[in-house]
Amino acid sequence: MIVRFMKAFRVNGSYADPRKRQVFSIELSAEDEASVRERALSTLGSKHRLKRWEIDIAEVTELTADQVTNPTVKYEIGA
């Protein structure tokens, strides 16, 4: 049995909206920064019908357990 520990991240960036650039900031959990970038592209692409090249990730920040506000992410990291 392999136990993997999830970390919490905040992803900031923007995506192409037909009228203007839409800014976003989301909290996600993943094992590392590469995984959270992939998950952010997948999540935003499916929710807003965007292609990956339309999404610009400006910053990925690792969060401590007390900085997390999303209850789902808190549960996933075990906080």
mmJSON file of the N, C-alpha and C atoms, coordinates in Angstrom:
{"data_MODEL":{"atom_site":{
"group_PDB":["ATOM","ATOM","ATOM","ATOM","ATOM","ATOM","ATOM","ATOM","ATOM","ATOM","ATOM","ATOM","ATOM","ATOM","ATOM","ATOM","ATOM","ATOM","ATOM","ATOM","ATOM","ATOM","ATOM","ATOM","ATOM","ATOM","ATOM","ATOM","ATOM","ATOM","ATOM","ATOM","ATOM","ATOM","ATOM","ATOM","ATOM","ATOM","ATOM","ATOM","ATOM","ATOM","ATOM","ATOM","ATOM","ATOM","ATOM","ATOM","ATOM","ATOM","ATOM","ATOM","ATOM","ATOM","ATOM","ATOM","ATOM","ATOM","ATOM","ATOM","ATOM","ATOM","ATOM","ATOM","ATOM","ATOM","ATOM","ATOM","ATOM","ATOM","ATOM","ATOM","ATOM","ATOM","ATOM","ATOM","ATOM","ATOM","ATOM","ATOM","ATOM","ATOM","ATOM","ATOM","ATOM","ATOM","ATOM","ATOM","ATOM","ATOM","ATOM","ATOM","ATOM","ATOM","ATOM","ATOM","ATOM","ATOM","ATOM","ATOM","ATOM","ATOM","ATOM","ATOM","ATOM","ATOM","ATOM","ATOM","ATOM","ATOM","ATOM","ATOM","ATOM","ATOM","ATOM","ATOM","ATOM","ATOM","ATOM","ATOM","ATOM","ATOM","ATOM","ATOM","ATOM","ATOM","ATOM","ATOM","ATOM","ATOM","ATOM","ATOM","ATOM","ATOM","ATOM","ATOM","ATOM","ATOM","ATOM","ATOM","ATOM","ATOM","ATOM","ATOM","ATOM","ATOM","ATOM","ATOM","ATOM","ATOM","ATOM","ATOM","ATOM","ATOM","ATOM","ATOM","ATOM","ATOM","ATOM","ATOM","ATOM","ATOM","ATOM","ATOM","ATOM","ATOM","ATOM","ATOM","ATOM","ATOM","ATOM","ATOM","ATOM","ATOM","ATOM","ATOM","ATOM","ATOM","ATOM","ATOM","ATOM","ATOM","ATOM","ATOM","ATOM","ATOM","ATOM","ATOM","ATOM","ATOM","ATOM","ATOM","ATOM","ATOM","ATOM","ATOM","ATOM","ATOM","ATOM","ATOM","ATOM","ATOM","ATOM","ATOM","ATOM","ATOM","ATOM","ATOM","ATOM","ATOM","ATOM","ATOM","ATOM","ATOM","ATOM","ATOM","ATOM","ATOM","ATOM","ATOM","ATOM","ATOM","ATOM","ATOM","ATOM","ATOM","ATOM","ATOM","ATOM","ATOM","ATOM","ATOM","ATOM","ATOM","ATOM","ATOM","ATOM"],
"id":[1,2,3,4,5,6,7,8,9,10,11,12,13,14,15,16,17,18,19,20,21,22,23,24,25,26,27,28,29,30,31,32,33,34,35,36,37,38,39,40,41,42,43,44,45,46,47,48,49,50,51,52,53,54,55,56,57,58,59,60,61,62,63,64,65,66,67,68,69,70,71,72,73,74,75,76,77,78,79,80,81,82,83,84,85,86,87,88,89,90,91,92,93,94,95,96,97,98,99,100,101,102,103,104,105,106,107,108,109,110,111,112,113,114,115,116,117,118,119,120,121,122,123,124,125,126,127,128,129,130,131,132,133,134,135,136,137,138,139,140,141,142,143,144,145,146,147,148,149,150,151,152,153,154,155,156,157,158,159,160,161,162,163,164,165,166,167,168,169,170,171,172,173,174,175,176,177,178,179,180,181,182,183,184,185,186,187,188,189,190,191,192,193,194,195,196,197,198,199,200,201,202,203,204,205,206,207,208,209,210,211,212,213,214,215,216,217,218,219,220,221,222,223,224,225,226,227,228,229,230,231,232,233,234,235,236,237],
"type_symbol":["N","C","C","N","C","C","N","C","C","N","C","C","N","C","C","N","C","C","N","C","C","N","C","C","N","C","C","N","C","C","N","C","C","N","C","C","N","C","C","N","C","C","N","C","C","N","C","C","N","C","C","N","C","C","N","C","C","N","C","C","N","C","C","N","C","C","N","C","C","N","C","C","N","C","C","N","C","C","N","C","C","N","C","C","N","C","C","N","C","C","N","C","C","N","C","C","N","C","C","N","C","C","N","C","C","N","C","C","N","C","C","N","C","C","N","C","C","N","C","C","N","C","C","N","C","C","N","C","C","N","C","C","N","C","C","N","C","C","N","C","C","N","C","C","N","C","C","N","C","C","N","C","C","N","C","C","N","C","C","N","C","C","N","C","C","N","C","C","N","C","C","N","C","C","N","C","C","N","C","C","N","C","C","N","C","C","N","C","C","N","C","C","N","C","C","N","C","C","N","C","C","N","C","C","N","C","C","N","C","C","N","C","C","N","C","C","N","C","C","N","C","C","N","C","C","N","C","C","N","C","C","N","C","C","N","C","C"],
"label_atom_id":["N","CA","C","N","CA","C","N","CA","C","N","CA","C","N","CA","C","N","CA","C","N","CA","C","N","CA","C","N","CA","C","N","CA","C","N","CA","C","N","CA","C","N","CA","C","N","CA","C","N","CA","C","N","CA","C","N","CA","C","N","CA","C","N","CA","C","N","CA","C","N","CA","C","N","CA","C","N","CA","C","N","CA","C","N","CA","C","N","CA","C","N","CA","C","N","CA","C","N","CA","C","N","CA","C","N","CA","C","N","CA","C","N","CA","C","N","CA","C","N","CA","C","N","CA","C","N","CA","C","N","CA","C","N","CA","C","N","CA","C","N","CA","C","N","CA","C","N","CA","C","N","CA","C","N","CA","C","N","CA","C","N","CA","C","N","CA","C","N","CA","C","N","CA","C","N","CA","C","N","CA","C","N","CA","C","N","CA","C","N","CA","C","N","CA","C","N","CA","C","N","CA","C","N","CA","C","N","CA","C","N","CA","C","N","CA","C","N","CA","C","N","CA","C","N","CA","C","N","CA","C","N","CA","C","N","CA","C","N","CA","C","N","CA","C","N","CA","C","N","CA","C","N","CA","C","N","CA","C","N","CA","C","N","CA","C","N","CA","C","N","CA","C","N","CA","C"],
"label_alt_id":[null,null,null,null,null,null,null,null,null,null,null,null,null,null,null,null,null,null,null,null,null,null,null,null,null,null,null,null,null,null,null,null,null,null,null,null,null,null,null,null,null,null,null,null,null,null,null,null,null,null,null,null,null,null,null,null,null,null,null,null,null,null,null,null,null,null,null,null,null,null,null,null,null,null,null,null,null,null,null,null,null,null,null,null,null,null,null,null,null,null,null,null,null,null,null,null,null,null,null,null,null,null,null,null,null,null,null,null,null,null,null,null,null,null,null,null,null,null,null,null,null,null,null,null,null,null,null,null,null,null,null,null,null,null,null,null,null,null,null,null,null,null,null,null,null,null,null,null,null,null,null,null,null,null,null,null,null,null,null,null,null,null,null,null,null,null,null,null,null,null,null,null,null,null,null,null,null,null,null,null,null,null,null,null,null,null,null,null,null,null,null,null,null,null,null,null,null,null,null,null,null,null,null,null,null,null,null,null,null,null,null,null,null,null,null,null,null,null,null,null,null,null,null,null,null,null,null,null,null,null,null,null,null,null,null,null,null],
"label_comp_id":["MET","MET","MET","ILE","ILE","ILE","VAL","VAL","VAL","ARG","ARG","ARG","PHE","PHE","PHE","MET","MET","MET","LYS","LYS","LYS","ALA","ALA","ALA","PHE","PHE","PHE","ARG","ARG","ARG","VAL","VAL","VAL","ASN","ASN","ASN","GLY","GLY","GLY","SER","SER","SER","TYR","TYR","TYR","ALA","ALA","ALA","ASP","ASP","ASP","PRO","PRO","PRO","ARG","ARG","ARG","LYS","LYS","LYS","ARG","ARG","ARG","GLN","GLN","GLN","VAL","VAL","VAL","PHE","PHE","PHE","SER","SER","SER","ILE","ILE","ILE","GLU","GLU","GLU","LEU","LEU","LEU","SER","SER","SER","ALA","ALA","ALA","GLU","GLU","GLU","ASP","ASP","ASP","GLU","GLU","GLU","ALA","ALA","ALA","SER","SER","SER","VAL","VAL","VAL","ARG","ARG","ARG","GLU","GLU","GLU","ARG","ARG","ARG","ALA","ALA","ALA","LEU","LEU","LEU","SER","SER","SER","THR","THR","THR","LEU","LEU","LEU","GLY","GLY","GLY","SER","SER","SER","LYS","LYS","LYS","HIS","HIS","HIS","ARG","ARG","ARG","LEU","LEU","LEU","LYS","LYS","LYS","ARG","ARG","ARG","TRP","TRP","TRP","GLU","GLU","GLU","ILE","ILE","ILE","ASP","ASP","ASP","ILE","ILE","ILE","ALA","ALA","ALA","GLU","GLU","GLU","VAL","VAL","VAL","THR","THR","THR","GLU","GLU","GLU","LEU","LEU","LEU","THR","THR","THR","ALA","ALA","ALA","ASP","ASP","ASP","GLN","GLN","GLN","VAL","VAL","VAL","THR","THR","THR","ASN","ASN","ASN","PRO","PRO","PRO","THR","THR","THR","VAL","VAL","VAL","LYS","LYS","LYS","TYR","TYR","TYR","GLU","GLU","GLU","ILE","ILE","ILE","GLY","GLY","GLY","ALA","ALA","ALA"],
"label_asym_id":["A","A","A","A","A","A","A","A","A","A","A","A","A","A","A","A","A","A","A","A","A","A","A","A","A","A","A","A","A","A","A","A","A","A","A","A","A","A","A","A","A","A","A","A","A","A","A","A","A","A","A","A","A","A","A","A","A","A","A","A","A","A","A","A","A","A","A","A","A","A","A","A","A","A","A","A","A","A","A","A","A","A","A","A","A","A","A","A","A","A","A","A","A","A","A","A","A","A","A","A","A","A","A","A","A","A","A","A","A","A","A","A","A","A","A","A","A","A","A","A","A","A","A","A","A","A","A","A","A","A","A","A","A","A","A","A","A","A","A","A","A","A","A","A","A","A","A","A","A","A","A","A","A","A","A","A","A","A","A","A","A","A","A","A","A","A","A","A","A","A","A","A","A","A","A","A","A","A","A","A","A","A","A","A","A","A","A","A","A","A","A","A","A","A","A","A","A","A","A","A","A","A","A","A","A","A","A","A","A","A","A","A","A","A","A","A","A","A","A","A","A","A","A","A","A","A","A","A","A","A","A","A","A","A","A","A","A"],
"label_entity_id":["1","1","1","1","1","1","1","1","1","1","1","1","1","1","1","1","1","1","1","1","1","1","1","1","1","1","1","1","1","1","1","1","1","1","1","1","1","1","1","1","1","1","1","1","1","1","1","1","1","1","1","1","1","1","1","1","1","1","1","1","1","1","1","1","1","1","1","1","1","1","1","1","1","1","1","1","1","1","1","1","1","1","1","1","1","1","1","1","1","1","1","1","1","1","1","1","1","1","1","1","1","1","1","1","1","1","1","1","1","1","1","1","1","1","1","1","1","1","1","1","1","1","1","1","1","1","1","1","1","1","1","1","1","1","1","1","1","1","1","1","1","1","1","1","1","1","1","1","1","1","1","1","1","1","1","1","1","1","1","1","1","1","1","1","1","1","1","1","1","1","1","1","1","1","1","1","1","1","1","1","1","1","1","1","1","1","1","1","1","1","1","1","1","1","1","1","1","1","1","1","1","1","1","1","1","1","1","1","1","1","1","1","1","1","1","1","1","1","1","1","1","1","1","1","1","1","1","1","1","1","1","1","1","1","1","1","1"],
"label_seq_id":[1,1,1,2,2,2,3,3,3,4,4,4,5,5,5,6,6,6,7,7,7,8,8,8,9,9,9,10,10,10,11,11,11,12,12,12,13,13,13,14,14,14,15,15,15,16,16,16,17,17,17,18,18,18,19,19,19,20,20,20,21,21,21,22,22,22,23,23,23,24,24,24,25,25,25,26,26,26,27,27,27,28,28,28,29,29,29,30,30,30,31,31,31,32,32,32,33,33,33,34,34,34,35,35,35,36,36,36,37,37,37,38,38,38,39,39,39,40,40,40,41,41,41,42,42,42,43,43,43,44,44,44,45,45,45,46,46,46,47,47,47,48,48,48,49,49,49,50,50,50,51,51,51,52,52,52,53,53,53,54,54,54,55,55,55,56,56,56,57,57,57,58,58,58,59,59,59,60,60,60,61,61,61,62,62,62,63,63,63,64,64,64,65,65,65,66,66,66,67,67,67,68,68,68,69,69,69,70,70,70,71,71,71,72,72,72,73,73,73,74,74,74,75,75,75,76,76,76,77,77,77,78,78,78,79,79,79],
"pdbx_PDB_ins_code":[null,null,null,null,null,null,null,null,null,null,null,null,null,null,null,null,null,null,null,null,null,null,null,null,null,null,null,null,null,null,null,null,null,null,null,null,null,null,null,null,null,null,null,null,null,null,null,null,null,null,null,null,null,null,null,null,null,null,null,null,null,null,null,null,null,null,null,null,null,null,null,null,null,null,null,null,null,null,null,null,null,null,null,null,null,null,null,null,null,null,null,null,null,null,null,null,null,null,null,null,null,null,null,null,null,null,null,null,null,null,null,null,null,null,null,null,null,null,null,null,null,null,null,null,null,null,null,null,null,null,null,null,null,null,null,null,null,null,null,null,null,null,null,null,null,null,null,null,null,null,null,null,null,null,null,null,null,null,null,null,null,null,null,null,null,null,null,null,null,null,null,null,null,null,null,null,null,null,null,null,null,null,null,null,null,null,null,null,null,null,null,null,null,null,null,null,null,null,null,null,null,null,null,null,null,null,null,null,null,null,null,null,null,null,null,null,null,null,null,null,null,null,null,null,null,null,null,null,null,null,null,null,null,null,null,null,null],
"Cartn_x":[0.837,0.0,0.881,0.659,1.422,0.58,1.128,0.442,1.1,0.302,0.817,0.199,1.029,0.56,0.262,-0.912,-1.337,-0.926,-0.624,-0.304,-1.356,-1.542,-2.492,-1.751,-2.353,-1.766,-2.833,-2.406,-3.268,-2.712,-3.579,-3.193,-3.831,-3.006,-3.477,-3.157,-4.042,-3.801,-4.997,-5.102,-6.213,-6.506,-7.687,-8.034,-8.776,-8.822,-9.407,-10.925,-11.578,-13.024,-13.301,-14.421,-14.656,-14.611,-14.944,-14.965,-13.684,-13.037,-11.834,-11.106,-9.935,-9.207,-9.887,-10.223,-10.863,-9.806,-9.666,-8.68,-9.28,-8.456,-8.934,-7.902,-8.382,-7.555,-8.296,-7.707,-8.366,-7.412,-7.994,-7.224,-7.443,-6.354,-6.404,-5.422,-5.63,-4.666,-4.045,-2.759,-2.035,-0.741,-0.015,1.241,2.39,2.413,3.496,2.977,3.857,3.455,3.044,3.733,3.385,1.979,1.649,0.318,-0.778,-0.498,-1.524,-1.719,-0.678,-0.836,-1.731,-1.486,-2.295,-3.753,-3.967,-5.327,-6.046,-5.325,-5.932,-6.361,-5.508,-5.857,-7.067,-7.098,-8.206,-9.511,-9.454,-10.653,-11.224,-10.376,-10.852,-11.322,-10.624,-11.008,-12.377,-12.668,-13.961,-15.099,-14.843,-15.897,-16.266,-15.265,-15.49,-15.324,-15.202,-15.044,-13.864,-12.704,-11.501,-10.481,-9.678,-8.522,-7.371,-6.404,-5.272,-4.475,-4.354,-3.576,-4.28,-5.571,-6.315,-6.154,-5.558,-5.397,-3.943,-3.727,-2.385,-2.271,-1.402,-1.146,0.029,-0.22,0.805,1.635,0.974,1.669,1.039,1.879,1.436,2.134,1.348,1.885,1.444,2.388,2.038,1.495,0.402,-0.251,-0.039,-0.041,-0.047,-1.506,-1.712,-3.064,-3.947,-3.394,-4.22,-4.545,-3.888,-4.172,-5.266,-5.636,-6.622,-8.026,-8.836,-10.215,-11.227,-10.842,-11.742,-11.903,-13.141,-13.335,-12.949,-13.124,-12.748,-11.242,-10.486,-9.029,-8.563,-9.205,-8.852,-9.007,-10.098,-10.335,-9.276,-8.957,-8.011,-6.589,-6.213,-4.864,-4.861,-6.034,-6.114,-6.019,-6.445,-6.39,-7.656],
"Cartn_y":[-1.18,0.0,1.241,2.109,3.35,4.484,5.206,6.355,7.616,8.442,9.688,10.843,11.788,12.939,14.083,14.628,15.738,17.049,18.023,19.371,20.311,21.43,22.44,23.531,23.983,25.027,26.048,27.287,28.325,28.659,28.605,28.875,30.188,31.137,32.447,32.577,33.255,33.484,34.145,33.955,34.525,33.641,33.846,33.121,34.038,33.633,34.454,34.342,35.43,35.545,36.333,36.097,36.841,38.363,38.872,40.327,40.884,40.13,40.613,39.442,39.692,38.663,38.478,37.255,36.944,36.426,37.072,36.697,35.624,34.65,33.608,33.311,32.768,32.272,31.09,29.879,28.68,27.908,27.197,26.329,24.895,24.154,22.762,21.962,20.659,19.791,18.861,18.578,17.675,17.272,16.357,15.88,16.857,17.529,18.47,19.569,20.519,21.676,21.294,20.354,19.929,19.325,18.554,17.936,18.97,19.982,21.001,21.877,22.125,22.873,22.093,20.796,19.939,19.926,19.826,19.786,21.121,22.231,23.55,23.717,23.321,23.411,22.536,21.353,20.429,20.963,21.456,21.954,23.185,24.168,25.395,25.116,24.244,23.915,23.268,22.373,21.7,22.597,23.43,24.294,25.429,25.99,27.192,26.944,25.675,25.307,26.04,25.947,26.628,25.615,26.039,25.257,25.585,24.68,24.888,26.149,26.464,27.644,28.948,28.898,30.095,30.417,29.513,29.694,30.046,31.152,31.587,31.44,30.541,30.385,31.287,32.283,33.255,32.795,32.142,31.815,30.593,29.73,28.592,28.698,28.777,28.955,27.792,27.201,26.138,26.776,26.207,26.75,25.836,26.433,25.64,25.3,24.365,23.902,25.022,25.961,27.036,28.13,28.151,29.137,28.679,27.416,26.862,27.265,27.751,28.14,27.186,26.456,25.536,24.258,23.912,22.738,21.419,21.326,20.113,19.911,20.977,20.898,20.564,21.14,20.81,19.325,18.759,17.327,16.491,16.887,16.122,16.123,17.2,17.244,16.718,16.435,15.874,16.888,18.119,19.172,19.225],
"Cartn_z":[0.0,0.0,0.0,-0.948,-1.059,-0.508,0.456,1.036,0.481,-0.177,-0.737,0.028,0.393,1.145,0.191,0.331,-0.507,0.16,-0.683,-0.23,-0.797,-0.149,-0.611,-1.37,-2.464,-3.302,-3.664,-3.885,-4.446,-5.829,-6.825,-8.208,-8.62,-9.063,-9.526,-11.007,-11.722,-13.142,-13.792,-15.108,-15.863,-17.062,-17.627,-18.84,-19.792,-21.053,-22.103,-22.077,-21.76,-21.838,-23.119,-23.811,-25.065,-24.909,-23.727,-23.543,-22.956,-22.04,-21.367,-20.728,-20.137,-19.393,-18.044,-17.699,-16.425,-15.45,-14.308,-13.298,-12.392,-11.979,-11.087,-10.004,-8.9,-7.81,-7.211,-7.31,-6.795,-5.899,-4.953,-4.068,-4.505,-4.654,-5.058,-4.222,-4.17,-3.494,-4.519,-4.335,-5.218,-4.531,-5.161,-4.585,-4.791,-5.945,-6.243,-7.171,-7.493,-8.284,-9.707,-10.309,-11.674,-11.711,-10.71,-10.639,-10.428,-9.62,-9.37,-10.603,-11.378,-12.637,-13.607,-13.716,-14.585,-14.136,-12.838,-12.294,-12.5,-12.371,-12.585,-14.04,-14.969,-16.386,-16.705,-16.145,-16.378,-15.795,-14.565,-13.89,-14.593,-14.87,-15.517,-16.944,-17.638,-19.004,-19.076,-18.15,-18.19,-17.703,-16.696,-16.165,-17.114,-17.796,-18.607,-20.101,-20.505,-21.913,-22.56,-21.913,-22.38,-22.878,-23.815,-24.246,-23.302,-23.226,-22.322,-22.665,-23.928,-24.315,-23.977,-23.624,-23.232,-21.749,-20.992,-19.546,-19.244,-18.546,-18.129,-16.615,-16.176,-14.748,-14.392,-13.555,-13.197,-12.001,-11.029,-9.79,-9.128,-8.589,-7.794,-6.445,-5.369,-4.024,-3.141,-2.429,-1.491,-0.214,0.322,1.501,2.698,3.874,5.099,5.424,6.317,6.641,7.19,7.934,8.492,7.475,6.324,5.282,4.323,4.361,3.433,3.862,2.903,3.187,2.559,1.534,0.849,1.681,2.097,2.943,2.26,0.963,0.242,0.272,0.076,0.102,1.51,2.525,3.92,4.177,3.706,3.894,3.15,1.923,1.121,1.689,2.374,2.951,4.389,4.929,6.274,7.381,7.101,8.117,8.932],
"occupancy":[1.0,1.0,1.0,1.0,1.0,1.0,1.0,1.0,1.0,1.0,1.0,1.0,1.0,1.0,1.0,1.0,1.0,1.0,1.0,1.0,1.0,1.0,1.0,1.0,1.0,1.0,1.0,1.0,1.0,1.0,1.0,1.0,1.0,1.0,1.0,1.0,1.0,1.0,1.0,1.0,1.0,1.0,1.0,1.0,1.0,1.0,1.0,1.0,1.0,1.0,1.0,1.0,1.0,1.0,1.0,1.0,1.0,1.0,1.0,1.0,1.0,1.0,1.0,1.0,1.0,1.0,1.0,1.0,1.0,1.0,1.0,1.0,1.0,1.0,1.0,1.0,1.0,1.0,1.0,1.0,1.0,1.0,1.0,1.0,1.0,1.0,1.0,1.0,1.0,1.0,1.0,1.0,1.0,1.0,1.0,1.0,1.0,1.0,1.0,1.0,1.0,1.0,1.0,1.0,1.0,1.0,1.0,1.0,1.0,1.0,1.0,1.0,1.0,1.0,1.0,1.0,1.0,1.0,1.0,1.0,1.0,1.0,1.0,1.0,1.0,1.0,1.0,1.0,1.0,1.0,1.0,1.0,1.0,1.0,1.0,1.0,1.0,1.0,1.0,1.0,1.0,1.0,1.0,1.0,1.0,1.0,1.0,1.0,1.0,1.0,1.0,1.0,1.0,1.0,1.0,1.0,1.0,1.0,1.0,1.0,1.0,1.0,1.0,1.0,1.0,1.0,1.0,1.0,1.0,1.0,1.0,1.0,1.0,1.0,1.0,1.0,1.0,1.0,1.0,1.0,1.0,1.0,1.0,1.0,1.0,1.0,1.0,1.0,1.0,1.0,1.0,1.0,1.0,1.0,1.0,1.0,1.0,1.0,1.0,1.0,1.0,1.0,1.0,1.0,1.0,1.0,1.0,1.0,1.0,1.0,1.0,1.0,1.0,1.0,1.0,1.0,1.0,1.0,1.0,1.0,1.0,1.0,1.0,1.0,1.0,1.0,1.0,1.0,1.0,1.0,1.0,1.0,1.0,1.0,1.0,1.0,1.0],
"B_iso_or_equiv":[0.0,0.0,0.0,0.0,0.0,0.0,0.0,0.0,0.0,0.0,0.0,0.0,0.0,0.0,0.0,0.0,0.0,0.0,0.0,0.0,0.0,0.0,0.0,0.0,0.0,0.0,0.0,0.0,0.0,0.0,0.0,0.0,0.0,0.0,0.0,0.0,0.0,0.0,0.0,0.0,0.0,0.0,0.0,0.0,0.0,0.0,0.0,0.0,0.0,0.0,0.0,0.0,0.0,0.0,0.0,0.0,0.0,0.0,0.0,0.0,0.0,0.0,0.0,0.0,0.0,0.0,0.0,0.0,0.0,0.0,0.0,0.0,0.0,0.0,0.0,0.0,0.0,0.0,0.0,0.0,0.0,0.0,0.0,0.0,0.0,0.0,0.0,0.0,0.0,0.0,0.0,0.0,0.0,0.0,0.0,0.0,0.0,0.0,0.0,0.0,0.0,0.0,0.0,0.0,0.0,0.0,0.0,0.0,0.0,0.0,0.0,0.0,0.0,0.0,0.0,0.0,0.0,0.0,0.0,0.0,0.0,0.0,0.0,0.0,0.0,0.0,0.0,0.0,0.0,0.0,0.0,0.0,0.0,0.0,0.0,0.0,0.0,0.0,0.0,0.0,0.0,0.0,0.0,0.0,0.0,0.0,0.0,0.0,0.0,0.0,0.0,0.0,0.0,0.0,0.0,0.0,0.0,0.0,0.0,0.0,0.0,0.0,0.0,0.0,0.0,0.0,0.0,0.0,0.0,0.0,0.0,0.0,0.0,0.0,0.0,0.0,0.0,0.0,0.0,0.0,0.0,0.0,0.0,0.0,0.0,0.0,0.0,0.0,0.0,0.0,0.0,0.0,0.0,0.0,0.0,0.0,0.0,0.0,0.0,0.0,0.0,0.0,0.0,0.0,0.0,0.0,0.0,0.0,0.0,0.0,0.0,0.0,0.0,0.0,0.0,0.0,0.0,0.0,0.0,0.0,0.0,0.0,0.0,0.0,0.0,0.0,0.0,0.0,0.0,0.0,0.0,0.0,0.0,0.0,0.0,0.0,0.0],
"pdbx_formal_charge":[null,null,null,null,null,null,null,null,null,null,null,null,null,null,null,null,null,null,null,null,null,null,null,null,null,null,null,null,null,null,null,null,null,null,null,null,null,null,null,null,null,null,null,null,null,null,null,null,null,null,null,null,null,null,null,null,null,null,null,null,null,null,null,null,null,null,null,null,null,null,null,null,null,null,null,null,null,null,null,null,null,null,null,null,null,null,null,null,null,null,null,null,null,null,null,null,null,null,null,null,null,null,null,null,null,null,null,null,null,null,null,null,null,null,null,null,null,null,null,null,null,null,null,null,null,null,null,null,null,null,null,null,null,null,null,null,null,null,null,null,null,null,null,null,null,null,null,null,null,null,null,null,null,null,null,null,null,null,null,null,null,null,null,null,null,null,null,null,null,null,null,null,null,null,null,null,null,null,null,null,null,null,null,null,null,null,null,null,null,null,null,null,null,null,null,null,null,null,null,null,null,null,null,null,null,null,null,null,null,null,null,null,null,null,null,null,null,null,null,null,null,null,null,null,null,null,null,null,null,null,null,null,null,null,null,null,null],
"auth_seq_id":[1,1,1,2,2,2,3,3,3,4,4,4,5,5,5,6,6,6,7,7,7,8,8,8,9,9,9,10,10,10,11,11,11,12,12,12,13,13,13,14,14,14,15,15,15,16,16,16,17,17,17,18,18,18,19,19,19,20,20,20,21,21,21,22,22,22,23,23,23,24,24,24,25,25,25,26,26,26,27,27,27,28,28,28,29,29,29,30,30,30,31,31,31,32,32,32,33,33,33,34,34,34,35,35,35,36,36,36,37,37,37,38,38,38,39,39,39,40,40,40,41,41,41,42,42,42,43,43,43,44,44,44,45,45,45,46,46,46,47,47,47,48,48,48,49,49,49,50,50,50,51,51,51,52,52,52,53,53,53,54,54,54,55,55,55,56,56,56,57,57,57,58,58,58,59,59,59,60,60,60,61,61,61,62,62,62,63,63,63,64,64,64,65,65,65,66,66,66,67,67,67,68,68,68,69,69,69,70,70,70,71,71,71,72,72,72,73,73,73,74,74,74,75,75,75,76,76,76,77,77,77,78,78,78,79,79,79],
"auth_comp_id":["MET","MET","MET","ILE","ILE","ILE","VAL","VAL","VAL","ARG","ARG","ARG","PHE","PHE","PHE","MET","MET","MET","LYS","LYS","LYS","ALA","ALA","ALA","PHE","PHE","PHE","ARG","ARG","ARG","VAL","VAL","VAL","ASN","ASN","ASN","GLY","GLY","GLY","SER","SER","SER","TYR","TYR","TYR","ALA","ALA","ALA","ASP","ASP","ASP","PRO","PRO","PRO","ARG","ARG","ARG","LYS","LYS","LYS","ARG","ARG","ARG","GLN","GLN","GLN","VAL","VAL","VAL","PHE","PHE","PHE","SER","SER","SER","ILE","ILE","ILE","GLU","GLU","GLU","LEU","LEU","LEU","SER","SER","SER","ALA","ALA","ALA","GLU","GLU","GLU","ASP","ASP","ASP","GLU","GLU","GLU","ALA","ALA","ALA","SER","SER","SER","VAL","VAL","VAL","ARG","ARG","ARG","GLU","GLU","GLU","ARG","ARG","ARG","ALA","ALA","ALA","LEU","LEU","LEU","SER","SER","SER","THR","THR","THR","LEU","LEU","LEU","GLY","GLY","GLY","SER","SER","SER","LYS","LYS","LYS","HIS","HIS","HIS","ARG","ARG","ARG","LEU","LEU","LEU","LYS","LYS","LYS","ARG","ARG","ARG","TRP","TRP","TRP","GLU","GLU","GLU","ILE","ILE","ILE","ASP","ASP","ASP","ILE","ILE","ILE","ALA","ALA","ALA","GLU","GLU","GLU","VAL","VAL","VAL","THR","THR","THR","GLU","GLU","GLU","LEU","LEU","LEU","THR","THR","THR","ALA","ALA","ALA","ASP","ASP","ASP","GLN","GLN","GLN","VAL","VAL","VAL","THR","THR","THR","ASN","ASN","ASN","PRO","PRO","PRO","THR","THR","THR","VAL","VAL","VAL","LYS","LYS","LYS","TYR","TYR","TYR","GLU","GLU","GLU","ILE","ILE","ILE","GLY","GLY","GLY","ALA","ALA","ALA"],
"auth_asym_id":["A","A","A","A","A","A","A","A","A","A","A","A","A","A","A","A","A","A","A","A","A","A","A","A","A","A","A","A","A","A","A","A","A","A","A","A","A","A","A","A","A","A","A","A","A","A","A","A","A","A","A","A","A","A","A","A","A","A","A","A","A","A","A","A","A","A","A","A","A","A","A","A","A","A","A","A","A","A","A","A","A","A","A","A","A","A","A","A","A","A","A","A","A","A","A","A","A","A","A","A","A","A","A","A","A","A","A","A","A","A","A","A","A","A","A","A","A","A","A","A","A","A","A","A","A","A","A","A","A","A","A","A","A","A","A","A","A","A","A","A","A","A","A","A","A","A","A","A","A","A","A","A","A","A","A","A","A","A","A","A","A","A","A","A","A","A","A","A","A","A","A","A","A","A","A","A","A","A","A","A","A","A","A","A","A","A","A","A","A","A","A","A","A","A","A","A","A","A","A","A","A","A","A","A","A","A","A","A","A","A","A","A","A","A","A","A","A","A","A","A","A","A","A","A","A","A","A","A","A","A","A","A","A","A","A","A","A"],
"auth_atom_id":["N","CA","C","N","CA","C","N","CA","C","N","CA","C","N","CA","C","N","CA","C","N","CA","C","N","CA","C","N","CA","C","N","CA","C","N","CA","C","N","CA","C","N","CA","C","N","CA","C","N","CA","C","N","CA","C","N","CA","C","N","CA","C","N","CA","C","N","CA","C","N","CA","C","N","CA","C","N","CA","C","N","CA","C","N","CA","C","N","CA","C","N","CA","C","N","CA","C","N","CA","C","N","CA","C","N","CA","C","N","CA","C","N","CA","C","N","CA","C","N","CA","C","N","CA","C","N","CA","C","N","CA","C","N","CA","C","N","CA","C","N","CA","C","N","CA","C","N","CA","C","N","CA","C","N","CA","C","N","CA","C","N","CA","C","N","CA","C","N","CA","C","N","CA","C","N","CA","C","N","CA","C","N","CA","C","N","CA","C","N","CA","C","N","CA","C","N","CA","C","N","CA","C","N","CA","C","N","CA","C","N","CA","C","N","CA","C","N","CA","C","N","CA","C","N","CA","C","N","CA","C","N","CA","C","N","CA","C","N","CA","C","N","CA","C","N","CA","C","N","CA","C","N","CA","C","N","CA","C","N","CA","C","N","CA","C","N","CA","C","N","CA","C","N","CA","C"],
"pdbx_PDB_model_num":[1,1,1,1,1,1,1,1,1,1,1,1,1,1,1,1,1,1,1,1,1,1,1,1,1,1,1,1,1,1,1,1,1,1,1,1,1,1,1,1,1,1,1,1,1,1,1,1,1,1,1,1,1,1,1,1,1,1,1,1,1,1,1,1,1,1,1,1,1,1,1,1,1,1,1,1,1,1,1,1,1,1,1,1,1,1,1,1,1,1,1,1,1,1,1,1,1,1,1,1,1,1,1,1,1,1,1,1,1,1,1,1,1,1,1,1,1,1,1,1,1,1,1,1,1,1,1,1,1,1,1,1,1,1,1,1,1,1,1,1,1,1,1,1,1,1,1,1,1,1,1,1,1,1,1,1,1,1,1,1,1,1,1,1,1,1,1,1,1,1,1,1,1,1,1,1,1,1,1,1,1,1,1,1,1,1,1,1,1,1,1,1,1,1,1,1,1,1,1,1,1,1,1,1,1,1,1,1,1,1,1,1,1,1,1,1,1,1,1,1,1,1,1,1,1,1,1,1,1,1,1,1,1,1,1,1,1]
}}}
